[in-house]
Amino acid sequence: MCENGLNVNGSNVKVNVDCAILDAPATSFALKVSYFNAYNACFKCTTEGEFDGRMSYPELTAPLRTDESFVNQEHSSYHQGRTILESIPRFGCISNVPLDYMRAILRLGGTFE
């Protein structure tokens, strides 16, 4: 669809995928990466979690993941395989998948238990 468009009532409609809006568990599944609460689970950086009754990620200056490092699978403990999303033209598995609001924002504010 992205390369040839989609035929709708005899008209060719161009299709672009700008982003994938997923919650954290679905992101792990779709990207084939570590589950959202694993030691190497951050979707945006390479921080390693610490477990003390629950998983936390205290390092705030860890190197960021990039679309290129994702495709090259530079962090082997993060990747669980290849995702079909890599085949979408001009789609970055890091830059085009935003963080899950409930687990990233609400939890930081202390309102999510």
VMD Tcl script that builds the backbone (N, CA, C; Angstrom):
set m [mol new atoms 339]
animate dup $m
set s [atomselect $m all]
$s set {name element resname resid chain x y z} {
  {N N MET 1 A 0.821 -1.190 0.000}
  {CA C MET 1 A 0.000 0.000 0.000}
  {C C MET 1 A 0.870 1.262 0.000}
  {N N CYS 2 A 1.969 1.226 0.748}
  {CA C CYS 2 A 2.822 2.416 0.837}
  {C C CYS 2 A 3.533 2.685 -0.482}
  {N N GLU 3 A 3.876 1.638 -1.215}
  {CA C GLU 3 A 4.605 1.813 -2.466}
  {C C GLU 3 A 3.684 2.097 -3.647}
  {N N ASN 4 A 2.556 1.378 -3.736}
  {CA C ASN 4 A 1.688 1.471 -4.907}
  {C C ASN 4 A 0.368 2.179 -4.645}
  {N N GLY 5 A 0.089 2.523 -3.423}
  {CA C GLY 5 A -1.191 3.138 -3.104}
  {C C GLY 5 A -2.263 2.082 -2.923}
  {N N LEU 6 A -3.484 2.550 -2.772}
  {CA C LEU 6 A -4.626 1.677 -2.525}
  {C C LEU 6 A -5.747 2.080 -3.466}
  {N N ASN 7 A -6.355 1.101 -4.141}
  {CA C ASN 7 A -7.436 1.382 -5.080}
  {C C ASN 7 A -8.748 1.504 -4.302}
  {N N VAL 8 A -9.326 2.708 -4.314}
  {CA C VAL 8 A -10.595 2.970 -3.631}
  {C C VAL 8 A -11.577 3.529 -4.646}
  {N N ASN 9 A -12.599 2.742 -4.978}
  {CA C ASN 9 A -13.626 3.146 -5.959}
  {C C ASN 9 A -13.017 3.636 -7.262}
  {N N GLY 10 A -11.985 2.931 -7.730}
  {CA C GLY 10 A -11.355 3.257 -9.006}
  {C C GLY 10 A -10.293 4.349 -8.937}
  {N N SER 11 A -10.067 4.923 -7.774}
  {CA C SER 11 A -9.033 5.951 -7.605}
  {C C SER 11 A -7.876 5.380 -6.799}
  {N N ASN 12 A -6.668 5.747 -7.208}
  {CA C ASN 12 A -5.481 5.314 -6.489}
  {C C ASN 12 A -5.192 6.305 -5.362}
  {N N VAL 13 A -5.219 5.822 -4.125}
  {CA C VAL 13 A -5.001 6.656 -2.953}
  {C C VAL 13 A -3.627 6.336 -2.379}
  {N N LYS 14 A -2.786 7.340 -2.247}
  {CA C LYS 14 A -1.447 7.171 -1.673}
  {C C LYS 14 A -1.560 6.961 -0.168}
  {N N VAL 15 A -0.796 6.019 0.376}
  {CA C VAL 15 A -0.832 5.699 1.801}
  {C C VAL 15 A 0.536 5.962 2.420}
  {N N ASN 16 A 0.557 6.713 3.509}
  {CA C ASN 16 A 1.772 6.941 4.293}
  {C C ASN 16 A 1.484 6.563 5.729}
  {N N VAL 17 A 2.445 5.941 6.383}
  {CA C VAL 17 A 2.314 5.618 7.805}
  {C C VAL 17 A 3.225 6.574 8.556}
  {N N ASP 18 A 2.607 7.475 9.332}
  {CA C ASP 18 A 3.377 8.486 10.056}
  {C C ASP 18 A 3.783 8.032 11.451}
  {N N CYS 19 A 2.975 7.198 12.096}
  {CA C CYS 19 A 3.321 6.739 13.432}
  {C C CYS 19 A 2.484 5.525 13.799}
  {N N ALA 20 A 2.897 4.878 14.865}
  {CA C ALA 20 A 2.135 3.765 15.422}
  {C C ALA 20 A 1.842 4.119 16.867}
  {N N ILE 21 A 0.576 4.300 17.200}
  {CA C ILE 21 A 0.162 4.649 18.552}
  {C C ILE 21 A -0.223 3.351 19.261}
  {N N LEU 22 A 0.594 2.947 20.215}
  {CA C LEU 22 A 0.406 1.675 20.910}
  {C C LEU 22 A 0.675 1.868 22.394}
  {N N ASP 23 A 0.028 1.068 23.224}
  {CA C ASP 23 A 0.417 1.100 24.635}
  {C C ASP 23 A 1.714 0.303 24.771}
  {N N ALA 24 A 2.323 0.338 25.943}
  {CA C ALA 24 A 3.636 -0.274 26.136}
  {C C ALA 24 A 3.663 -1.776 25.847}
  {N N PRO 25 A 2.694 -2.569 26.329}
  {CA C PRO 25 A 2.729 -3.998 25.996}
  {C C PRO 25 A 2.601 -4.253 24.488}
  {N N ALA 26 A 1.751 -3.498 23.819}
  {CA C ALA 26 A 1.590 -3.674 22.375}
  {C C ALA 26 A 2.839 -3.225 21.625}
  {N N THR 27 A 3.508 -2.190 22.110}
  {CA C THR 27 A 4.750 -1.739 21.487}
  {C C THR 27 A 5.803 -2.831 21.573}
  {N N SER 28 A 5.941 -3.456 22.743}
  {CA C SER 28 A 6.891 -4.561 22.905}
  {C C SER 28 A 6.604 -5.667 21.899}
  {N N PHE 29 A 5.335 -6.010 21.759}
  {CA C PHE 29 A 4.926 -7.070 20.840}
  {C C PHE 29 A 5.173 -6.671 19.386}
  {N N ALA 30 A 4.741 -5.471 18.998}
  {CA C ALA 30 A 4.848 -5.039 17.602}
  {C C ALA 30 A 6.288 -4.823 17.162}
  {N N LEU 31 A 7.129 -4.290 18.053}
  {CA C LEU 31 A 8.523 -4.029 17.703}
  {C C LEU 31 A 9.424 -5.233 17.946}
  {N N LYS 32 A 8.884 -6.266 18.603}
  {CA C LYS 32 A 9.654 -7.460 18.973}
  {C C LYS 32 A 10.877 -7.075 19.805}
  {N N VAL 33 A 10.585 -6.389 20.912}
  {CA C VAL 33 A 11.628 -5.965 21.839}
  {C C VAL 33 A 11.256 -6.421 23.251}
  {N N SER 34 A 12.160 -6.183 24.201}
  {CA C SER 34 A 11.916 -6.556 25.590}
  {C C SER 34 A 10.600 -5.978 26.078}
  {N N TYR 35 A 9.938 -6.726 26.958}
  {CA C TYR 35 A 8.678 -6.276 27.523}
  {C C TYR 35 A 8.890 -4.982 28.301}
  {N N PHE 36 A 7.845 -4.183 28.442}
  {CA C PHE 36 A 7.962 -2.824 28.968}
  {C C PHE 36 A 8.527 -2.732 30.383}
  {N N ASN 37 A 8.559 -3.819 31.149}
  {CA C ASN 37 A 9.097 -3.752 32.506}
  {C C ASN 37 A 10.345 -4.622 32.682}
  {N N ALA 38 A 11.029 -4.925 31.595}
  {CA C ALA 38 A 12.266 -5.707 31.649}
  {C C ALA 38 A 13.453 -4.802 31.991}
  {N N TYR 39 A 14.602 -5.400 32.239}
  {CA C TYR 39 A 15.794 -4.618 32.584}
  {C C TYR 39 A 16.203 -3.663 31.468}
  {N N ASN 40 A 16.109 -4.079 30.219}
  {CA C ASN 40 A 16.484 -3.241 29.077}
  {C C ASN 40 A 15.242 -2.846 28.295}
  {N N ALA 41 A 14.279 -2.231 28.952}
  {CA C ALA 41 A 12.965 -2.049 28.353}
  {C C ALA 41 A 12.673 -0.672 27.795}
  {N N CYS 42 A 13.455 0.330 28.115}
  {CA C CYS 42 A 13.101 1.670 27.654}
  {C C CYS 42 A 13.091 1.725 26.128}
  {N N PHE 43 A 12.004 2.223 25.569}
  {CA C PHE 43 A 11.865 2.302 24.112}
  {C C PHE 43 A 12.707 3.418 23.509}
  {N N LYS 44 A 13.085 4.394 24.297}
  {CA C LYS 44 A 13.772 5.568 23.765}
  {C C LYS 44 A 15.249 5.674 24.143}
  {N N CYS 45 A 15.702 4.973 25.191}
  {CA C CYS 45 A 17.112 5.056 25.567}
  {C C CYS 45 A 17.625 3.696 26.020}
  {N N THR 46 A 18.905 3.627 26.323}
  {CA C THR 46 A 19.553 2.357 26.634}
  {C C THR 46 A 19.766 2.145 28.131}
  {N N THR 47 A 19.028 2.851 28.966}
  {CA C THR 47 A 19.161 2.674 30.410}
  {C C THR 47 A 18.870 1.237 30.815}
  {N N GLU 48 A 19.491 0.805 31.897}
  {CA C GLU 48 A 19.207 -0.529 32.415}
  {C C GLU 48 A 18.449 -0.384 33.717}
  {N N GLY 49 A 17.389 -1.132 33.853}
  {CA C GLY 49 A 16.534 -1.033 35.032}
  {C C GLY 49 A 17.149 -1.651 36.273}
  {N N GLU 50 A 16.605 -1.243 37.410}
  {CA C GLU 50 A 16.985 -1.810 38.705}
  {C C GLU 50 A 15.702 -2.320 39.364}
  {N N PHE 51 A 15.771 -3.532 39.918}
  {CA C PHE 51 A 14.589 -4.105 40.547}
  {C C PHE 51 A 14.723 -4.039 42.065}
  {N N ASP 52 A 13.771 -3.387 42.706}
  {CA C ASP 52 A 13.700 -3.304 44.157}
  {C C ASP 52 A 12.217 -3.367 44.540}
  {N N GLY 53 A 11.631 -4.534 44.328}
  {CA C GLY 53 A 10.197 -4.681 44.541}
  {C C GLY 53 A 9.396 -4.326 43.300}
  {N N ARG 54 A 9.909 -3.424 42.499}
  {CA C ARG 54 A 9.353 -3.085 41.187}
  {C C ARG 54 A 10.490 -2.529 40.333}
  {N N MET 55 A 10.317 -2.551 39.046}
  {CA C MET 55 A 11.365 -2.108 38.132}
  {C C MET 55 A 11.368 -0.593 38.040}
  {N N SER 56 A 12.559 -0.005 38.133}
  {CA C SER 56 A 12.694 1.440 37.931}
  {C C SER 56 A 13.908 1.687 37.047}
  {N N TYR 57 A 13.931 2.854 36.439}
  {CA C TYR 57 A 14.989 3.228 35.502}
  {C C TYR 57 A 15.549 4.582 35.938}
  {N N PRO 58 A 16.468 4.568 36.903}
  {CA C PRO 58 A 16.926 5.819 37.510}
  {C C PRO 58 A 17.894 6.642 36.658}
  {N N GLU 59 A 18.583 6.025 35.712}
  {CA C GLU 59 A 19.571 6.758 34.911}
  {C C GLU 59 A 18.855 7.677 33.922}
  {N N LEU 60 A 19.130 8.968 34.020}
  {CA C LEU 60 A 18.449 9.948 33.171}
  {C C LEU 60 A 19.307 10.420 31.995}
  {N N THR 61 A 20.566 9.973 31.918}
  {CA C THR 61 A 21.462 10.439 30.861}
  {C C THR 61 A 21.954 9.302 29.967}
  {N N ALA 62 A 21.231 8.206 29.916}
  {CA C ALA 62 A 21.629 7.068 29.080}
  {C C ALA 62 A 21.580 7.454 27.611}
  {N N PRO 63 A 22.454 6.861 26.783}
  {CA C PRO 63 A 22.416 7.140 25.342}
  {C C PRO 63 A 21.045 6.800 24.752}
  {N N LEU 64 A 20.616 7.631 23.817}
  {CA C LEU 64 A 19.316 7.424 23.178}
  {C C LEU 64 A 19.397 6.348 22.104}
  {N N ARG 65 A 18.296 5.643 21.920}
  {CA C ARG 65 A 18.177 4.712 20.797}
  {C C ARG 65 A 17.885 5.535 19.548}
  {N N THR 66 A 18.306 5.053 18.399}
  {CA C THR 66 A 18.032 5.722 17.130}
  {C C THR 66 A 17.384 4.717 16.182}
  {N N ASP 67 A 16.783 5.222 15.131}
  {CA C ASP 67 A 16.203 4.330 14.125}
  {C C ASP 67 A 17.290 3.429 13.539}
  {N N GLU 68 A 18.470 3.991 13.326}
  {CA C GLU 68 A 19.584 3.223 12.765}
  {C C GLU 68 A 20.057 2.134 13.731}
  {N N SER 69 A 20.207 2.481 15.014}
  {CA C SER 69 A 20.649 1.468 15.980}
  {C C SER 69 A 19.591 0.378 16.136}
  {N N PHE 70 A 18.321 0.736 15.964}
  {CA C PHE 70 A 17.247 -0.253 16.038}
  {C C PHE 70 A 17.353 -1.238 14.873}
  {N N VAL 71 A 17.488 -0.724 13.660}
  {CA C VAL 71 A 17.574 -1.589 12.476}
  {C C VAL 71 A 18.812 -2.480 12.556}
  {N N ASN 72 A 19.927 -1.923 13.060}
  {CA C ASN 72 A 21.169 -2.689 13.187}
  {C C ASN 72 A 21.176 -3.603 14.416}
  {N N GLN 73 A 20.144 -3.525 15.225}
  {CA C GLN 73 A 20.014 -4.297 16.459}
  {C C GLN 73 A 21.289 -4.235 17.298}
  {N N GLU 74 A 21.734 -3.002 17.568}
  {CA C GLU 74 A 22.969 -2.780 18.312}
  {C C GLU 74 A 22.879 -3.197 19.773}
  {N N HIS 75 A 21.693 -3.306 20.315}
  {CA C HIS 75 A 21.508 -3.685 21.716}
  {C C HIS 75 A 20.803 -5.038 21.755}
  {N N SER 76 A 21.581 -6.107 21.694}
  {CA C SER 76 A 21.029 -7.456 21.527}
  {C C SER 76 A 20.109 -7.873 22.671}
  {N N SER 77 A 20.340 -7.388 23.886}
  {CA C SER 77 A 19.468 -7.775 24.994}
  {C C SER 77 A 18.091 -7.111 24.912}
  {N N TYR 78 A 17.951 -6.111 24.065}
  {CA C TYR 78 A 16.686 -5.394 23.884}
  {C C TYR 78 A 15.820 -6.061 22.822}
  {N N HIS 79 A 16.433 -6.573 21.776}
  {CA C HIS 79 A 15.707 -7.117 20.620}
  {C C HIS 79 A 15.343 -8.581 20.809}
  {N N GLN 80 A 14.148 -8.942 20.360}
  {CA C GLN 80 A 13.666 -10.320 20.411}
  {C C GLN 80 A 13.473 -10.899 19.008}
  {N N GLY 81 A 13.815 -10.137 17.984}
  {CA C GLY 81 A 13.655 -10.573 16.600}
  {C C GLY 81 A 13.454 -9.377 15.689}
  {N N ARG 82 A 13.040 -9.628 14.476}
  {CA C ARG 82 A 12.767 -8.580 13.483}
  {C C ARG 82 A 11.281 -8.268 13.445}
  {N N THR 83 A 10.949 -6.995 13.278}
  {CA C THR 83 A 9.553 -6.584 13.191}
  {C C THR 83 A 9.180 -6.240 11.754}
  {N N ILE 84 A 7.960 -6.507 11.395}
  {CA C ILE 84 A 7.464 -6.170 10.060}
  {C C ILE 84 A 7.397 -4.655 9.857}
  {N N LEU 85 A 7.361 -3.902 10.959}
  {CA C LEU 85 A 7.312 -2.437 10.852}
  {C C LEU 85 A 8.558 -1.867 10.187}
  {N N GLU 86 A 9.671 -2.598 10.233}
  {CA C GLU 86 A 10.897 -2.147 9.564}
  {C C GLU 86 A 10.727 -2.076 8.052}
  {N N SER 87 A 9.767 -2.795 7.507}
  {CA C SER 87 A 9.581 -2.829 6.051}
  {C C SER 87 A 8.755 -1.657 5.527}
  {N N ILE 88 A 8.187 -0.838 6.422}
  {CA C ILE 88 A 7.398 0.313 5.990}
  {C C ILE 88 A 8.346 1.422 5.543}
  {N N PRO 89 A 8.215 1.921 4.310}
  {CA C PRO 89 A 9.116 2.977 3.824}
  {C C PRO 89 A 9.054 4.227 4.703}
  {N N ARG 90 A 10.208 4.783 4.992}
  {CA C ARG 90 A 10.355 6.034 5.750}
  {C C ARG 90 A 9.729 5.966 7.147}
  {N N PHE 91 A 9.664 4.778 7.725}
  {CA C PHE 91 A 9.106 4.624 9.066}
  {C C PHE 91 A 10.227 4.257 10.017}
  {N N GLY 92 A 10.405 5.058 11.060}
  {CA C GLY 92 A 11.422 4.788 12.064}
  {C C GLY 92 A 10.815 4.129 13.280}
  {N N CYS 93 A 11.298 2.965 13.631}
  {CA C CYS 93 A 10.726 2.230 14.766}
  {C C CYS 93 A 10.976 2.929 16.100}
  {N N ILE 94 A 11.893 3.864 16.159}
  {CA C ILE 94 A 12.103 4.658 17.368}
  {C C ILE 94 A 11.419 6.017 17.223}
  {N N SER 95 A 11.670 6.711 16.136}
  {CA C SER 95 A 11.151 8.074 15.975}
  {C C SER 95 A 9.653 8.136 15.685}
  {N N ASN 96 A 9.068 7.081 15.163}
  {CA C ASN 96 A 7.650 7.114 14.805}
  {C C ASN 96 A 6.750 6.315 15.744}
  {N N VAL 97 A 7.280 5.927 16.900}
  {CA C VAL 97 A 6.487 5.228 17.913}
  {C C VAL 97 A 6.634 6.013 19.220}
  {N N PRO 98 A 5.621 6.786 19.589}
  {CA C PRO 98 A 5.717 7.587 20.821}
  {C C PRO 98 A 5.609 6.713 22.073}
  {N N LEU 99 A 6.049 7.277 23.188}
  {CA C LEU 99 A 5.942 6.584 24.468}
  {C C LEU 99 A 4.487 6.431 24.879}
  {N N ASP 100 A 4.219 5.411 25.656}
  {CA C ASP 100 A 2.896 5.149 26.203}
  {C C ASP 100 A 2.619 6.140 27.329}
  {N N TYR 101 A 1.597 6.949 27.180}
  {CA C TYR 101 A 1.256 7.994 28.141}
  {C C TYR 101 A 1.043 7.448 29.548}
  {N N MET 102 A 0.286 6.359 29.669}
  {CA C MET 102 A -0.047 5.844 30.998}
  {C C MET 102 A 1.196 5.400 31.765}
  {N N ARG 103 A 2.119 4.707 31.106}
  {CA C ARG 103 A 3.278 4.181 31.812}
  {C C ARG 103 A 4.443 5.158 31.866}
  {N N ALA 104 A 4.541 6.081 30.940}
  {CA C ALA 104 A 5.669 7.006 30.939}
  {C C ALA 104 A 5.362 8.314 31.654}
  {N N ILE 105 A 4.216 8.883 31.436}
  {CA C ILE 105 A 3.895 10.198 31.995}
  {C C ILE 105 A 3.202 10.090 33.353}
  {N N LEU 106 A 2.101 9.356 33.421}
  {CA C LEU 106 A 1.371 9.254 34.689}
  {C C LEU 106 A 2.221 8.630 35.785}
  {N N ARG 107 A 3.012 7.641 35.430}
  {CA C ARG 107 A 3.838 6.983 36.438}
  {C C ARG 107 A 4.910 7.925 36.958}
  {N N LEU 108 A 5.486 8.760 36.097}
  {CA C LEU 108 A 6.492 9.730 36.540}
  {C C LEU 108 A 5.886 10.732 37.508}
  {N N GLY 109 A 4.633 11.064 37.284}
  {CA C GLY 109 A 3.961 12.030 38.163}
  {C C GLY 109 A 3.470 11.408 39.466}
  {N N GLY 110 A 3.597 10.100 39.594}
  {CA C GLY 110 A 3.217 9.430 40.828}
  {C C GLY 110 A 1.728 9.163 40.948}
  {N N THR 111 A 0.967 9.363 39.877}
  {CA C THR 111 A -0.467 9.167 39.963}
  {C C THR 111 A -0.903 7.777 39.505}
  {N N PHE 112 A 0.011 6.965 39.021}
  {CA C PHE 112 A -0.324 5.636 38.514}
  {C C PHE 112 A 0.269 4.586 39.442}
  {N N GLU 113 A -0.543 3.757 39.978}
  {CA C GLU 113 A -0.055 2.713 40.895}
  {C C GLU 113 A -0.146 1.379 40.218}
}
mol reanalyze $m
mol bondsrecalc $m
mol representation Tube
mol addrep $m
